[in-house]
Amino acid sequence: MVKLRLKRCGRKQRATYQIVAIDVRSRREGRAFGKVGFYDPIRKKTSLNVPAILYFLEKGAQPTETVHDILRKAGFFK
């Protein structure tokens, strides 16, 4: 099963996250199928690749709870 989840990047105490499509059995920093967005909780910035997200959701990918909240705040599920 494929999930849309966060992949941690950045340095200590200054984490940023990539939103990636990845197999559920992979570890957090494992190899992803594709990068579909970016989230910076410190600066409150979000960048989403909408066509890529729609592609993975149509193929059956499930967003994690955190990614679902990020997408909802961005107005993705209207």
N, C-alpha and C positions, 0 to 999 in steps of 0.2 A: 504494500500500500504506500502511496505517495502522500506526503504532507507538506503543507506550506508552513515553515517554521523559521525561527530566528537563528542566525549563525553569528556568534560573538566575534567582534573584531575590535581593533583599537588597543589601547594600552591600559595599564592598571588604573583603576578609579576613573577612567574616561572611556567607558565602553560605548561602542557603536555596534549596530547590528545590521546584517544583510538579511533580507527576507528571501529565502530560497525554497525551491521545490526539491525535496530529498526523501529517500526511502526511510521508512520508519525504523528500520533496524540499524541505520547508520548512526554514528555518534554525532555530537553537536557540530564539530568542526569537520565532519566527514565530507566526502565528495558529493556534490549536489548535481542534480539534473540541469538546473538553471537558476540564475539570479533573477528575481522578479521585483525587487525593491530594496529600499534602504531606510533605516530608522535610527534617528539620533535622539535618545531620550533627554539628553542634557540641553541641547538647543531646541528641542521640540520640533524637529524637522522630519518630514517623511517624503520619500520619493517612491512612486509606484510605477511599474511598467504594466499598465492595464491590459493590453493585448496578451501579454505573457501570463498574467494571472487568470484571465478568462480562459485561455487555452488549457492550463493545468486544472482549473476547476471543472471544465467540460470533460476532461479525461478522467475525472473521479478523485482528484486530489482533495484532501480535507485540510482546512486551516486549523492550526492549534488555537486554543482559546485566546492567547495573547495576540496572535496575528489577526484573528477574527475581530478583536476589539480595535486594532489599528486600522483595519480596512473599514470598519463601521464608522469610526471617527472621521475617516477621509471621505465618507459619503459613497462608498463603493456599493452598498447593498440597497440603494434607493430604487 
